[in-house]
Every structure is written in C-alpha cells, then in structure tokens.
Amino acid sequence: MSFSADWLALREPIDHRSVSASLRASVAQRFAARDGLHVVDLGCGSGSNLRGLAPHLGARQRWTLVDWDSGLLAHARAALAQWADDAQQDGAQDDGALSIMKDGKRIDVRFRQADLARRLESVLDPAPDLVTAAAFFDLVSPEWIEGFCKALAARGLPLYTVLTYDGRETWEPPHAGDAAMLAAFHAHQQSDKGFGPAAGPRAVQALAGSLAANGYRVARELSPWRLGASDFALMSELAKGAAGAVLETGRLEPREVAAWLAARTPAASCSIGHEDVWATPG
Ligand SMILES: C[S@@+](CC[C@H](N)C(=O)[O-])C[C@H]1O[C@@H](n2cnc3c(N)ncnc32)[C@H](O)[C@@H]1O
C-alpha cells in the first residue's frame, strides 16, 4: 500500500496538534538527562514524526528513518532540509546522512529503505534508545505486532507510537449511511497491507496487550483528529478516501457510497479516533 506525499503533508499539522501532549511529555521526561539519543522511526513517510517529536527531545539527536517507499524517503530528506535552520548533506545525495540544526538542536538523520514485514530485526540492531512510529500500527497484523513486541522486549527497548487509528468516527451532520460506511471501511482497514490481514481499528488493543504480556508498563492516551470548517481540505480527502476504500470492499452499492460522499463534501465537522502509546520495559 502506498501513501502520497501530498496526503501526508495535508495531515501533518493536524497530526501534530492531535497527539497527546501529556504522553509526549512523559517521553521527553524519560530522556531529559540524556546527552545524545538514537531514535528509530518505523514507517517514517516524509518525516512528520521527527518534526513533531524532535523539538521535545534533547540537544543532540540521531534518527534513523525507515520506510520501504524510496520516493517518500527522498521526500523526507527534502522536507527535513527545508524545515531545518541549517542542513548539511553527508556524501551522495541518495544515501548519505543529513545533519540538521533546528532551534539549537543538532539532529543527524539517516534514511533506510526496508520492508518492515521482513526486515524488522535488522532495523532494531544495533539497538537504539527509542523506537517510535506515527500512523503505522493499524497497517500491520496482530501476528506481526506479537513478533514486534517480542523483538522489542528482547532488546529492552521503549516504544512511543502516536496516531494509531482506533475505529471511532463521528461525522456532522449525521447521515443515514454512516454506520454501514464505517463497518465497510473497517473491513477494508483489516485487509492485507503487506503484513498479513491488518489489525486496523484493533491495533492499539493488540499492541497494548502484547506489550503488557512482555512485561511492559503501558500508558495510553486518545489523540483524535477533531476537524472543523478550517480543515475542509483534509475532511474532503478523508471522505473521498473512505468512499474509495468502501467501493473496493464491494460491501455497498456504488450509489449508496456516492450518496454518502455527496453528503460528506462538505461535512460540518468530524472526529476521527486515534490512540497514542508509551511503553517502557518493566
Ligand atoms: C500512514 S503512513 C504514515 C507516515 C508517517 N509516519 C507520518 O506520520 O506521516 C504509513 C507509512 O508506513 C510505510 N509502510 C507501509 N508498509 C511498510 C513496510 N512493509 N515497510 C516499511 N514501511 C512501510 C508507508 O510507506 C508509509 O510511509
């Protein structure tokens, strides 16, 4: 499954304002005394998670951004260079590290193309200080989550993950097709995205359960998108994306989907449920 850089750019400011500030503060607190920190970001896309989290971490950071999509990795490199106050490219354009300065922090970024369905262990070695991911865990299967949690526990690694879709949605004004659309959308969410049938809206439950079974202390906070009139562009893309996904399932008639989509563009407001997780080894 591929994600467009335009879609990720559209959601980035809403993602950043939606994450749980208290959970993020706990992460920052845990590493406050550290001079130098290595963070691995799984399914990094165009680097939004780094831009959201790095300002809350220490003065020297090293990030490894992992994605299987080379186009998004190239986009991440360009977007981070643009975001930085100063950026230095180390070596060849496509595979060198990027050293950036941002608000007095030095952040060295490496970009790694890897299929996390197959190459997870290699991405976790040598062990970083923190593993993170944004908007990623709903794509993976419960079985992958179990293996992932075992791999984390074997290395004693903390995990901070934000914006995992949790299945809770409300749209205003209500429409007669909402419940059927949401059920069909959830069926699509649980289709195979490259890791086996995806956990979709059950991902946080699976992740929290598996982390606890591996001896982790797990803190969870809701991080819903609360969208209103000023978020028209994102709401429209969301509605179009949901309609396209539902059509792919074949569960609803195209005319039912079209009627729902017409009513949803524009919608007055909506809330899309997500959850953040901060897990530390016991
Ligand atoms: C919803 S996007 C989130 C991107 C980014 N974390 C953000 O918050 O903007 C999911 C990301 O996971 C990546 N991804 C999906 N399957 C993957 C796989 N098997 N291996 C590595 N990355 C994968 C996608 O390419 C995409 O960048």
The ligand as an SDF file (V2000), in Angstrom:
LIG
                    3D

 27 29  0  0  0  0  0  0  0  0999 V2000
    0.0800    6.3470    7.1470 C   0  0  0  0  0  0  0  0  0  0  0  0
    1.7130    6.4710    6.6060 S   0  0  0  0  0  0  0  0  0  0  0  0
    2.4590    7.3350    7.9620 C   0  0  0  0  0  0  0  0  0  0  0  0
    3.7290    8.0350    7.5790 C   0  0  0  0  0  0  0  0  0  0  0  0
    4.3840    8.8710    8.6890 C   0  0  0  0  0  0  0  0  0  0  0  0
    4.7240    8.0580    9.8390 N   0  0  0  0  0  0  0  0  0  0  0  0
    3.5080   10.0270    9.0920 C   0  0  0  0  0  0  0  0  0  0  0  0
    3.0230   10.0250   10.2270 O   0  0  0  0  0  0  0  0  0  0  0  0
    3.3070   10.9270    8.2760 O   0  0  0  0  0  0  0  0  0  0  0  0
    2.3590    4.8170    6.8110 C   0  0  0  0  0  0  0  0  0  0  0  0
    3.8020    4.6510    6.3740 C   0  0  0  0  0  0  0  0  0  0  0  0
    4.2100    3.2930    6.5490 O   0  0  0  0  0  0  0  0  0  0  0  0
    5.0180    2.9140    5.4410 C   0  0  0  0  0  0  0  0  0  0  0  0
    4.9610    1.4580    5.2770 N   0  0  0  0  0  0  0  0  0  0  0  0
    3.8780    0.7160    4.9740 C   0  0  0  0  0  0  0  0  0  0  0  0
    4.2150   -0.5650    4.8610 N   0  0  0  0  0  0  0  0  0  0  0  0
    5.5580   -0.6480    5.1100 C   0  0  0  0  0  0  0  0  0  0  0  0
    6.5000   -1.7270    5.1280 C   0  0  0  0  0  0  0  0  0  0  0  0
    6.1410   -3.0010    4.8660 N   0  0  0  0  0  0  0  0  0  0  0  0
    7.7770   -1.4360    5.4350 N   0  0  0  0  0  0  0  0  0  0  0  0
    8.1580   -0.1600    5.7000 C   0  0  0  0  0  0  0  0  0  0  0  0
    7.3190    0.8950    5.6720 N   0  0  0  0  0  0  0  0  0  0  0  0
    6.0300    0.6560    5.3870 C   0  0  0  0  0  0  0  0  0  0  0  0
    4.3820    3.6600    4.2780 C   0  0  0  0  0  0  0  0  0  0  0  0
    5.2540    3.7470    3.1560 O   0  0  0  0  0  0  0  0  0  0  0  0
    4.0470    4.9960    4.9100 C   0  0  0  0  0  0  0  0  0  0  0  0
    5.1140    5.8850    4.8140 O   0  0  0  0  0  0  0  0  0  0  0  0
  1  2  1  0
  2  3  1  0
  2 10  1  0
  3  4  1  0
  4  5  1  0
  5  6  1  0
  5  7  1  0
  7  8  2  0
  7  9  1  0
 10 11  1  0
 11 12  1  0
 11 26  1  0
 12 13  1  0
 13 14  1  0
 13 24  1  0
 14 15  1  0
 14 23  1  0
 15 16  2  0
 16 17  1  0
 17 18  1  0
 17 23  2  0
 18 19  1  0
 18 20  2  0
 20 21  1  0
 21 22  2  0
 22 23  1  0
 24 25  1  0
 24 26  1  0
 26 27  1  0
M  CHG  2   2   1   9  -1
M  END
$$$$
